[in-house]
Amino acid sequence: MRTLLKNCLVINGRKDTIVRDLDLYIQDGIIIHMGKNESEDGYQTVDMHHQYVLPGLINLHAHLFGSGRPSKTLGGGGLKDQIIAVTANRPGRDVLDRVVYGNVMNALHAGTTTIRGVGDFHYSDVRVRDAINAGKLGPRLLVSGPAITCPTGHGDGSFAVVGSTPEQMQQLTQNNIDQNVDWIKICVTGGVMDATKKGEPGAVKMTLEQTKAICDYAHARGYKVASHTESTAGIQVALDGGVDTIEHGSQLTPDLIRQFKDQSAALICTLSPAVPLANLPKEKTMLDELAEYNSKYLFNEMAEGVRQALAAGLVVGLGTDASCPFVTQYGMYRELIYLNKIAGVRPVNCIHHATEVNASILGMSDSFGTVEEGKQADLMAVENNPLEDLNNLRQPSMVVIGGKIIDHPKVHRNAKIDAELDEVMKKL
C-alpha cells in the first residue's frame, strides 16, 4: 500500500523542532520519502490541507483495564475481590479482554500510537497485544502482565502477584517471561491508596535483596525492569537493585542524580493522577482524609523530582498512569500540558519527551518516535498548532498507525471527568 499525505505542516518530534511544509510518502507502513511537489504516481493521495502532523504520542505508563472513573474499588474491599475473581474465569476473561481492547482503541483514536502497559489483570494485556500483533487494528502495545510485589506492597490483592524470598521473586519473573511479556514491572514502594501514615505514600516495601534478585534475573534474560517508586528512599533501593525506569518518582538527591546517569536509568513522569487528586475536593475524588493528605504530599514530591531531573539533564519519559482516578485512557495530551505548566517545559519539548524520548527509553527510537524517512508511519494530525497551545492535541483529525489511516477518529469521552480536569488545569 502506497499513500501520500500531501501538504503537511510537520512537527518531527525532535528537540526544538520547527514546523516544515512537507509531503509524506508512505509505503508498507514506512515513511520512505519526505519532500515537496514531487511525483504522486502510484500513490493514494490524501490532501492534509496544511494541518499539523506529528509523531503519534507514546504513553510509557498505563494500566489498561480502567476508565478513570473515581471509585472506592481500587482502595480494596469485597467489591474489588469479586471483580478480580470474576475476571479470572473464561467468560470473565473474555469480557476483560474486550474492555482492554476498547480502552486501547480509545487511546489510539486520541493519538496515542504506542502504549507500555505496566500492570494488568490475568495477562489480559498480553492477549490483546497478541491480537493486535496478529493483524487486529490497534496501537503498538508493550506489556508487563501483572506487576510483582511483596506482601502488603503496592498492588497486593489487585494487579500484582506476590512473593517474599528472592527465589519466589525470580519465579514470578519467570512466570511473566513464560507468558511472553515485554517488560518486567515491580513495586518497590507503596502508593497513596495503600499508605498507612501521613507523609508516607511511598513507604519502601521491597528489600534491596528482593529488588536485585528480580533485576539480575530479568537482565540476564534480556528484559528491562520498571518500578513503581514514590519516595526518595525507594528510588535509592530501586537504583541500587538495578531498575531501569523509575515510575512516578520523588525528590532527588545529588547522589541519586549521579546514579541515574551512571546507570542510564530513566524517570517516568506521571503527573496525571497527582494533579486532580491533589487539587479536587475529597467529595469528588472519593478519597479518605489520609489519602487526600498523601495525594497533596506526593504531588509536591513528584513535581519537584521531575523539575530536578530535567534541570540535571536526566532522561525523562512521560506516562499517564491510566486507570487511576481521573486518568482516562485518552488523556495523554494532558500529561504534556502538566509537564508544561508544572515543570516549565516548552510545548515543543513536551512533544519531544512524549515521542522521541519515550521511544528511546523503549529502545525503539530507530523504528518510531519521530517523523523521518525510514521510520514507521505512526502519526497524528491536528488542525491547529500544538506548539502554540498543547490543548490543540485534544482531538486529532487523523491518526495513522503503521501506515493505516483512521480518518476523523472518534474519542469516547467522559464529559464529567473532562469538565473537572479542565477546571483544574485552568488553575495550574
C-alpha positions as CSV (number, residue, x, y, z in Angstrom):
1,M,0.0,0.0,0.0
2,R,1.4,3.4,-1.0
3,T,-0.1,6.6,0.5
4,L,0.9,10.2,0.0
5,L,-0.1,12.7,2.8
6,K,0.2,15.9,0.9
7,N,0.5,19.4,2.4
8,C,1.5,18.5,5.9
9,L,2.9,21.0,8.4
10,V,5.3,18.6,10.0
11,I,6.5,18.7,13.6
12,N,9.0,15.9,13.6
13,G,9.4,15.2,17.3
14,R,13.0,16.2,17.7
15,K,14.1,18.7,20.4
16,D,13.5,22.3,19.4
17,T,12.0,21.2,16.0
18,I,10.5,23.7,13.7
19,V,7.4,23.3,11.5
20,R,8.1,22.3,7.9
21,D,5.7,22.2,5.0
22,L,6.2,18.7,3.5
23,D,4.6,15.8,1.7
24,L,4.9,12.3,3.3
25,Y,5.3,9.3,1.1
26,I,4.4,6.1,2.9
27,Q,4.9,2.6,1.6
28,D,4.0,-0.6,3.6
29,G,3.7,1.4,6.8
30,I,7.1,3.2,6.4
31,I,7.8,6.8,5.6
32,I,10.0,6.4,2.5
33,H,10.3,10.0,1.5
34,M,9.6,13.5,2.7
35,G,9.6,16.3,0.2
36,K,7.5,18.8,-1.7
37,N,6.0,18.9,-5.2
38,E,7.3,15.6,-6.3
39,S,5.6,12.8,-8.3
40,E,2.3,11.4,-7.0
41,D,2.2,8.5,-9.4
42,G,1.2,5.2,-7.8
43,Y,0.2,6.8,-4.5
44,Q,-3.2,7.2,-3.0
45,T,-3.2,10.9,-2.2
46,V,-4.7,12.5,0.9
47,D,-4.6,16.3,1.0
48,M,-4.0,17.3,4.6
49,H,-4.7,21.0,3.8
50,H,-1.8,22.2,5.9
51,Q,-2.8,20.5,9.1
52,Y,-0.1,19.8,11.7
53,V,1.3,16.3,11.6
54,L,3.5,15.0,14.4
55,P,4.5,11.6,15.7
56,G,1.9,9.6,17.5
57,L,2.2,10.0,21.2
58,I,3.8,7.3,23.3
59,N,2.3,6.6,26.8
60,L,5.0,4.9,28.9
61,H,2.9,4.1,31.9
62,A,-0.7,2.9,31.6
63,H,-2.9,0.2,33.2
64,L,-5.3,-0.9,30.5
65,F,-8.2,-2.2,32.5
66,G,-9.8,1.0,33.7
67,S,-11.8,4.0,32.5
68,G,-10.5,6.6,35.0
69,R,-13.8,7.0,36.8
70,P,-13.2,7.6,40.5
71,S,-14.2,4.6,42.6
72,K,-13.6,3.2,46.0
73,T,-13.0,-0.2,44.4
74,L,-9.3,0.4,43.9
75,G,-8.9,1.1,47.6
76,G,-9.8,-2.5,48.5
77,G,-12.7,-4.4,49.9
78,G,-15.2,-7.0,48.9
79,L,-16.2,-5.5,45.5
80,K,-12.6,-5.4,44.3
81,D,-12.2,-9.0,45.3
82,Q,-15.3,-10.0,43.4
83,I,-14.1,-8.2,40.3
84,I,-10.8,-10.0,40.4
85,A,-12.4,-13.4,41.0
86,V,-14.9,-12.9,38.1
87,T,-12.3,-11.9,35.6
88,A,-10.2,-15.0,36.4
89,N,-12.6,-17.4,34.7
90,R,-13.0,-17.8,30.9
91,P,-16.3,-15.8,30.4
92,G,-15.0,-13.0,32.7
93,R,-11.6,-13.1,31.0
94,D,-13.3,-12.6,27.6
95,V,-15.2,-9.6,29.0
96,L,-12.0,-8.2,30.4
97,D,-10.2,-8.6,27.1
98,R,-13.0,-6.7,25.3
99,V,-12.8,-3.9,27.9
100,V,-9.0,-3.7,27.5
101,Y,-9.2,-3.6,23.7
102,G,-11.8,-0.9,23.8
103,N,-9.6,1.1,26.1
104,V,-6.5,0.9,23.9
105,M,-8.5,1.7,20.8
106,N,-9.9,4.8,22.6
107,A,-6.3,5.8,23.3
108,L,-5.4,5.2,19.7
109,H,-8.2,7.4,18.4
110,A,-6.9,10.1,20.7
111,G,-3.5,10.0,19.1
112,T,-1.5,7.6,21.3
113,T,0.0,5.1,18.9
114,T,2.3,3.2,21.4
115,I,1.4,2.2,25.0
116,R,3.5,0.5,27.6
117,G,1.2,-1.4,29.9
118,V,2.7,-1.8,33.4
119,G,0.3,-4.0,35.4
120,D,-2.9,-5.6,34.4
121,F,-5.1,-8.5,35.4
122,H,-4.7,-12.1,34.3
123,Y,-2.5,-11.3,31.3
124,S,-5.3,-9.5,29.5
125,D,-2.7,-7.1,28.2
126,V,-0.7,-9.9,26.7
127,R,-3.7,-11.4,24.9
128,V,-4.8,-8.0,23.5
129,R,-1.2,-7.2,22.4
130,D,-1.0,-10.6,20.6
131,A,-4.3,-10.0,18.8
132,I,-3.1,-6.6,17.6
133,N,0.3,-8.1,16.5
134,A,-1.6,-10.7,14.6
135,G,-3.3,-8.0,12.5
136,K,-6.2,-6.6,14.5
137,L,-6.2,-2.8,14.4
138,G,-4.8,-1.2,17.5
139,P,-1.9,0.7,18.9
140,R,1.5,-0.8,19.5
141,L,1.5,-2.4,22.9
142,L,4.4,-3.4,25.1
143,V,3.2,-5.1,28.2
144,S,4.3,-6.4,31.6
145,G,1.5,-8.7,32.7
146,P,0.9,-8.4,36.4
147,A,3.3,-6.4,38.5
148,I,5.4,-8.2,41.0
149,T,5.3,-7.0,44.6
150,C,5.8,-8.3,48.2
151,P,3.2,-8.8,51.0
152,T,1.4,-5.5,51.7
153,G,3.2,-4.0,48.8
154,H,1.6,-1.8,46.1
155,G,-0.8,-3.9,44.0
156,D,-1.0,-6.7,46.5
157,G,-4.5,-8.2,46.1
158,S,-5.2,-6.4,42.8
159,F,-3.0,-6.0,39.7
160,A,0.2,-7.6,41.2
161,V,1.4,-11.0,42.2
162,V,3.2,-11.5,45.5
163,G,6.4,-13.1,46.6
164,S,8.7,-12.9,49.5
165,T,12.0,-14.7,49.1
166,P,14.5,-13.9,46.2
167,E,13.7,-17.3,44.8
168,Q,10.0,-16.6,44.8
169,M,10.6,-13.2,43.1
170,Q,12.6,-14.8,40.4
171,Q,10.0,-17.5,39.9
172,L,7.3,-14.8,39.4
173,T,9.6,-13.0,36.9
174,Q,10.0,-16.3,35.0
175,N,6.2,-16.8,35.1
176,N,5.8,-13.5,33.3
177,I,8.5,-14.3,30.9
178,D,6.8,-17.6,30.1
179,Q,3.7,-15.5,29.1
180,N,5.9,-13.6,26.6
181,V,5.8,-10.2,28.3
182,D,7.9,-7.3,27.0
183,W,8.9,-5.7,30.3
184,I,9.0,-6.7,34.0
185,K,7.2,-4.4,36.4
186,I,7.8,-4.3,40.1
187,C,6.6,-2.2,43.0
188,V,9.5,-1.2,45.3
189,T,7.3,1.3,47.3
190,G,3.7,1.7,48.3
191,G,1.4,4.3,47.0
192,V,-1.3,6.7,48.0
193,M,-4.1,4.2,48.3
194,D,-2.2,1.7,50.5
195,A,-0.3,4.2,52.7
196,T,-0.9,3.9,56.4
197,K,0.7,7.1,57.6
198,K,0.6,10.8,56.6
199,G,3.6,11.8,54.6
200,E,4.5,8.2,53.7
201,P,2.7,7.4,50.4
202,G,5.9,5.9,49.1
203,A,6.9,3.7,52.0
204,V,9.6,1.2,51.0
205,K,8.1,-2.2,50.7
206,M,10.5,-4.4,48.7
207,T,14.0,-5.0,50.1
208,L,17.2,-4.4,48.1
209,E,17.7,-8.2,48.1
210,Q,14.3,-8.8,46.5
211,T,14.7,-6.0,44.0
212,K,18.2,-7.1,42.9
213,A,17.1,-10.7,42.6
214,I,14.4,-9.6,40.0
215,C,16.6,-7.2,38.1
216,D,19.6,-9.6,37.9
217,Y,17.3,-12.4,36.7
218,A,15.4,-10.2,34.2
219,H,18.5,-8.6,32.8
220,A,20.2,-11.9,32.3
221,R,17.3,-12.8,30.1
222,G,17.2,-9.6,28.1
223,Y,14.3,-7.9,29.9
224,K,14.3,-4.4,31.4
225,V,12.6,-3.6,34.8
226,A,10.2,-0.8,35.6
227,S,9.5,0.1,39.3
228,H,6.6,1.9,40.9
229,T,8.6,4.1,43.2
230,E,7.2,7.1,45.1
231,S,9.8,8.2,47.6
232,T,13.4,9.3,47.7
233,A,14.3,6.2,49.9
234,G,12.5,4.0,47.4
235,I,14.4,5.4,44.5
236,Q,17.7,4.6,46.3
237,V,16.6,0.9,46.7
238,A,15.4,0.7,43.2
239,L,18.5,2.1,41.6
240,D,20.8,0.0,43.9
241,G,18.8,-3.0,42.8
242,G,19.3,-2.2,39.1
243,V,15.9,-0.9,38.0
244,D,15.9,0.6,34.5
245,T,12.9,3.0,34.9
246,I,11.7,4.8,38.0
247,E,7.9,5.2,37.7
248,H,6.4,8.3,39.3
249,G,9.4,9.4,41.3
250,S,10.0,11.9,44.1
251,Q,12.6,14.4,45.2
252,L,16.2,13.6,44.1
253,T,19.5,14.0,45.9
254,P,22.7,14.9,44.1
255,D,23.9,11.3,44.7
256,L,20.7,9.9,43.1
257,I,21.1,12.1,40.1
258,R,24.7,10.8,39.6
259,Q,23.4,7.3,40.0
260,F,20.6,7.8,37.4
261,K,23.3,9.0,34.9
262,D,25.8,6.2,35.7
263,Q,23.2,3.5,35.3
264,S,21.5,5.1,32.3
265,A,18.2,4.9,34.1
266,A,15.1,7.0,33.2
267,L,12.5,8.8,35.3
268,I,8.9,8.3,34.0
269,C,6.9,11.3,35.0
270,T,3.2,10.6,35.7
271,L,1.6,13.8,36.9
272,S,-1.9,12.9,35.5
273,P,-3.2,11.2,38.7
274,A,-1.4,13.5,41.1
275,V,-2.8,16.8,39.7
276,P,-6.6,16.0,40.2
277,L,-6.2,14.1,43.4
278,A,-4.2,16.9,45.0
279,N,-6.5,19.7,43.7
280,L,-10.0,18.3,43.8
281,P,-12.1,18.0,47.0
282,K,-12.4,14.6,48.5
283,E,-16.2,14.6,47.8
284,K,-15.2,14.3,44.1
285,T,-12.1,12.1,44.5
286,M,-13.7,9.7,47.0
287,L,-10.5,9.7,49.0
288,D,-10.5,9.4,52.8
289,E,-8.6,12.0,54.9
290,L,-5.3,10.1,54.9
291,A,-5.3,9.5,51.1
292,E,-6.2,13.1,50.5
293,Y,-3.3,14.3,52.6
294,N,-0.9,11.9,50.9
295,S,-2.1,12.9,47.5
296,K,-1.1,16.5,48.1
297,Y,2.2,15.4,49.6
298,L,3.0,13.1,46.7
299,F,2.1,15.7,44.1
300,N,4.6,18.2,45.6
301,E,7.3,15.5,45.8
302,M,6.8,14.2,42.3
303,A,6.7,17.8,40.8
304,E,9.9,18.7,42.5
305,G,11.5,15.5,41.4
306,V,10.8,15.9,37.7
307,R,12.0,19.6,37.8
308,Q,15.2,18.4,39.4
309,A,15.6,15.6,36.8
310,L,15.1,18.0,33.9
311,A,17.5,20.5,35.3
312,A,20.1,17.8,35.7
313,G,19.7,16.5,32.2
314,L,18.3,13.1,33.2
315,V,16.3,11.1,30.7
316,V,12.6,11.9,31.5
317,G,9.8,10.0,29.9
318,L,6.1,10.6,30.1
319,G,3.1,8.3,31.1
320,T,-0.3,8.9,32.4
321,D,-1.0,6.1,34.9
322,A,-4.2,5.5,33.0
323,S,-6.9,3.7,35.1
324,C,-6.2,5.7,38.2
325,P,-9.0,8.0,39.3
326,F,-9.5,10.9,36.8
327,V,-6.9,9.4,34.4
328,T,-8.7,8.3,31.2
329,Q,-7.2,6.2,28.5
330,Y,-7.5,9.1,26.0
331,G,-5.8,11.7,28.2
332,M,-2.1,11.5,27.2
333,Y,-2.3,15.1,25.9
334,R,-3.0,16.3,29.4
335,E,0.3,14.8,30.7
336,L,2.1,17.1,28.2
337,I,0.1,20.1,29.5
338,Y,1.0,19.2,33.1
339,L,4.7,19.0,32.2
340,N,4.4,22.4,30.5
341,K,2.6,24.1,33.4
342,I,4.2,22.4,36.4
343,A,7.8,21.9,35.1
344,G,8.0,24.8,32.7
345,V,8.9,22.7,29.7
346,R,8.1,24.4,26.4
347,P,5.4,22.8,24.2
348,V,7.8,21.7,21.5
349,N,9.9,19.8,24.1
350,C,6.9,18.3,25.8
351,I,6.1,16.7,22.4
352,H,9.7,15.7,22.2
353,H,9.5,13.9,25.6
354,A,6.2,12.1,24.6
355,T,7.6,10.9,21.3
356,E,11.3,10.6,20.6
357,V,12.5,10.4,24.2
358,N,9.8,7.8,25.1
359,A,10.7,5.8,22.0
360,S,14.4,5.9,23.1
361,I,13.5,4.6,26.6
362,L,11.8,1.7,24.9
363,G,14.9,1.1,22.9
364,M,12.9,1.5,19.7
365,S,13.7,5.0,18.5
366,D,15.2,3.6,15.3
367,S,11.7,2.4,14.4
368,F,9.3,5.2,15.5
369,G,9.0,8.3,17.7
370,T,9.9,10.9,15.0
371,V,8.5,11.8,11.6
372,E,11.5,10.8,9.5
373,E,12.4,8.7,6.4
374,G,12.8,5.1,7.3
375,K,10.5,5.3,10.4
376,Q,7.1,3.7,11.0
377,A,4.2,6.0,9.9
378,D,2.8,6.4,13.4
379,L,1.3,9.8,13.2
380,M,-1.4,12.1,14.4
381,A,-2.8,15.2,12.7
382,V,-4.4,18.2,14.3
383,E,-6.0,21.3,12.8
384,N,-4.3,23.9,15.0
385,N,-0.7,24.4,16.0
386,P,0.2,22.4,19.2
387,L,3.4,24.4,19.6
388,E,1.3,27.4,20.4
389,D,-1.2,25.5,22.7
390,L,-0.9,21.9,23.7
391,N,-4.7,21.7,24.1
392,N,-4.7,21.6,20.3
393,L,-3.7,17.9,20.7
394,R,-7.1,17.1,22.3
395,Q,-8.9,16.0,19.2
396,P,-6.9,14.6,16.3
397,S,-8.3,15.0,12.8
398,M,-6.4,11.9,11.7
399,V,-4.4,9.1,13.3
400,V,-2.0,6.8,11.4
401,I,-0.7,3.6,12.9
402,G,1.8,1.7,10.8
403,G,0.5,3.4,7.7
404,K,-3.1,2.5,8.4
405,I,-5.3,5.7,8.4
406,I,-8.0,6.4,10.9
407,D,-9.8,9.4,9.4
408,H,-11.9,11.6,11.7
409,P,-11.1,9.4,14.8
410,K,-13.8,9.2,17.4
411,V,-12.8,9.5,21.0
412,H,-15.3,8.3,23.6
413,R,-15.0,10.8,26.4
414,N,-16.3,11.0,29.9
415,A,-17.8,14.5,29.9
416,K,-17.8,14.8,33.7
417,I,-14.2,13.8,34.2
418,D,-13.2,16.2,31.3
419,A,-15.0,19.1,32.9
420,E,-13.4,18.5,36.3
421,L,-9.9,18.3,34.8
422,D,-10.4,21.3,32.6
423,E,-11.2,23.4,35.6
424,V,-8.2,22.1,37.5
425,M,-5.9,22.8,34.5
426,K,-7.1,26.4,34.4
427,K,-5.7,26.9,37.9
428,L,-2.3,25.5,37.4
